[in-house]
Structures are given as structure tokens and as C-alpha cells.
Amino acid sequence: MIQSASRPLFRLSRHSTIPAGGRDSLQHTMAKDWAVRAEGVVAPHHMKPASCEATTSDVESMSSISDGQIFQAVKEGNIKKCQQVLEAETCAVLECYDEKGHTPVHWAALTGSIELIELFVDCKGPVDRPSQAELGQRPIHWAAVNGSIAVVDILLKAGVSLDVEDQKGCTPLITAAQYGQTALCCYLIGKGAKINLCDSEGDNALHWAAFKGHCELAHLLIYSGCNPQQTDNFGQTPLHLAVLSGNLPTVQLLCEQDTVDLECEDNNRNTPLKLAYGRKSRDIASFLQSTIVQAKKRHVSQFNWSTWLFGRPGKSKGPILFFYGNLFLWGYPTYFFKIVPVSYYALWELHIMFLLCNALMWAFFLKASHMDPGFLPQDTEEYKYAVKQAVNCNDWKDGKNPLNRLCHTCHLVKPLRSKHCRITNRCVSHFDHYCPYIYNDVGKQNRAFFVGFLTTMCMCCFIGVYLCWDCFYIVGSGILIGMGFVFLSIIGTISALMTVMCLYMAVVNITTNERINVKKYPYLKNDKGQFRNPFDRGFYLNFLEFLDIVVPLSEDNIQKKDLRIDI
Ligand SMILES: [Zn+2]
């Protein structure tokens, strides 16, 4: 049993000082904190879950104070009312505190209201007063919680210090890292925030990103120069904390760093592997174990039979082995030894077609599985330039966020319709989905082969079903024939449905990813928020584009169609 409970890991009581205010992300993060602690691995003894519940009542408390007109107005986001209060009571009203010890500017920063913050800055009121609550956080810390870059930008221009610390030593960068606000972190780093500053427990932004399992943010911080081997006051490195988070991609990222000691012990003599066992994270433990073994044997051999055969943790070869196994262990033997002798002469045309479809299916499978699905080039100059320029971008105030287009893992600017795949850990052009049956992503370059694979598999299955039925009729019952009939019927139906779905999406020019995450992509909505597809060029051209015969429309072309593309 791992005794990490003795470590008062993090001051998560901060959440009691920052009300949720209806923000889903914040509530989600809080829920995650408590979930982690509930498992007993991280159980700071000074925390009580009740403090978490205080958050909703905090919002209501603003209205309960008699002279809290300004708080009420800020809560409602009522700019006019705020202006009236400011005119009546002057900017001195910004110096008052509510009963929890926060100023109106704190609340405005938390809501992310640019107009309110601009109003407070314009009236020359104090916008950097620390809260009177335990942590003494400033409005910029609260803005960092919700990742409000525009608000942080205004506060910095109003003279707030970039690395201002609360009473526990947290800078805005550390706070943003705690809440996984990658774009804001990128902005703050671009502005010159000191990335190696630590809070009072020795944790820097990378420790927090690792502990919360924010893999992409961890990428950005390492890229920006954070030391991945730095220990905190408890002797824990970001790798220890990533293991505690249970997030395999973050653990993998940290293990890839040459300077990281995989068997480093913390003050309780826990190595990352011991913590993984303590948390019962089987994937992480098996990954760490094989990585440690590989690192020790590196000078002898880099080849790992187990990984080669079963795939690495997080990218299991289970489905593909199931597919191969069924076909080769009993599927083909049954066909050649049980079915062919019975019906080859009577149904030779069908047998030829079956064999032909099989040959085509394997050809499509090998192509779709082994070819580059459309991986985008990594470490681009465009990315480096974009990171540098991001701090000067005026788009923040229009609600757009240019940093959302950056992939901090691949170090590139993501083109429209591309997506970073968590399993292959690469950005893919026209990302459709990751298919465990071909053990590859489906993207711009291999999607036609993937549909070819599905179509031929579907044909094989239905011909196979007919042949099984015929054999069953002539020879009578048999376990292998029966199994073949059921197995092929199920696979055939599933692959037929998938084929129809893929062909439909091909002719209307949309990817599976876009169809599933339609709400995430503003470019798929019109001004009224209804679905619209800017890529649709008519069935014929769409299908040619799908087959990679016609070049897709460029972003410029799409914008020329006078469509609003906010990325
Ligand atoms: Zn990427």
C-alpha cells in the first residue's frame, strides 16, 4: 500500500475560494480533484469535502449583503448598472469586499467579462487587490482559472504584474496550469512569465499539469524549457504526479524525456512504478515496467516482443488480433476443408468471387493499415512563429482564440479539419477516427482504402453467409459451419452499416469526427447556430475529393465563399 496519503499534496482548498459560477469546466475540475482524493491516494488530511460545496452559496452571498449593489451588478453581468454604481459611488466601490473577502474585480475576472474589466480599468479603480480570503488571490488568478486571455491581457496592460503570487506562491501561470488552460499558459509564457517559479510546496506549472493529466499543456511547458526532472518539497517529480493523475499519455510524454529518471524515489521512497501499483493503474504500471526494462536493455536490444505482438499500452492490438485470429484459426480452414469440397463445382462463380473479394479485402486492409493516413509535419517554423506572435494578437477580444489552432504536442498550426489523435499521438489531416481493426488512423490519405476494406469485407461476409447456408442445407448441422454463419452475419451487418455510413459521409463531405463533435467546431455553424457544411461541393465533387482525385478547397477558397469561419 502506498502511503502517499501522508503527503498534504495540494492546497485544493483554493476551490472553496473560487466559486464555480456555473462554469462547467471549473466544476468538472473540482469533481476530478475530489474523485482523485476519494481514491485515497491523494488525501490531504486538512481538506474537507464540505469546502467544495461552499462554492455555489458564494455566488448567492453576493446578493445577500445590503450594500452589495456592485456585486449584484457584476454577478448579473449588467454593465449599465455597474456604470451607474460607479458614477454614484466613484471607483472607491471597487475597493470594497464582500463577506467572503473578494472585490468586485475578482468576480468580473471570474466571469471573463471583457466589458466589465475594461470598465473597471477605465475608471482607474484598483484592479489588483488581493482577496481577504485565506489564499489572498488577485483578480488575475481568478481570470486564469477560466482561461480568460482577453481579461488577463487587459489586467496586464493595466499594470498587474505577470508573476504576481498569492499567499501560497501561485502565479497566474501556475493557476492556469492547475485548470488546464493551455492557451492561456502559452500566452503567459509568450509574455515572459517565469515558467520555473514554484508555489510554497515546490510545485511548478509542469508539476500541476502532470498532476491534473493535462498532457498537451505538459508538452508546451517542456517545449518552453520546464525541467521535467525537478522535484518538489515532497521529492516528487512531474512523473510521480502524472502517475497519480492516472493519465497514461502524460506518463508516456515524461518517460520520453531523456533527463527523466524513471526510478526516482520521492521522500516516502515511492518510485513512479510503486505509485502506479498503489493506484492500481495497470496500463501505467505495465508501461513503466516495460519502459524501465527497455531502458536497462537498451544497449543490448531495442526490440520488445511483447509490444510488437500485443501493442503498447493505450494502443492495444487486441481487436486486430481478434480479427486475424478468427480468420486464420478457424475461418479459412473451415472454408477450405468444409465448404469448398461441398459446393465448389456447383457454385464455382460464387467461390471465385469470394476469393477475389478476400484478396481485395486484404489488399485494402494492408494499404489502409500501413500507409500514412495524412500525418501532418511536426516541429514547424509556423508554430514557433505563431507562439511568438500570439501575445500580440488582437483576436482575443473578438472571442476568437488563435492558440486553439496550435498543437503543442506536434508543434504545428492545425489546418482546418485536422485533429490530434490521442492514440497515435499525431495530428492527422481530415481526421476521421482511429480504427483499432486496422491499427491506424483514418484520415485524408487512407480513407478511400478504408472504405474499400469495409466494402469488400461486407461482400466477403455475405457471400460467406450464403455458402455456409448452402453447406448447412446439403451436409446438415456442424459446429464450425454454424459458428461461421453467425460470425459472418454479425460482421457482415456491422460492416454493411459502416460502409453505408462512410459512403454517405463521403458524398456529403463530412468526417466522422466532425459529425460526432459538431458542436465543437464553429465552422460547422451558421450565424444562427444551425448546422452548415462549408465544404459541401455537391455529391459528385465531394466523392472525388474523398477519393483524393480532386484537391480539397483551401481555407482561402472557403472564406471566399463568404462563409464565416471562426476556428
Ligand atoms: Zn498534434
Residues whose N, C-alpha, C, O or C-beta is under 5 A from the ligand:
A	BS01	ZN	C407 T409 C410 H420 R426 C427
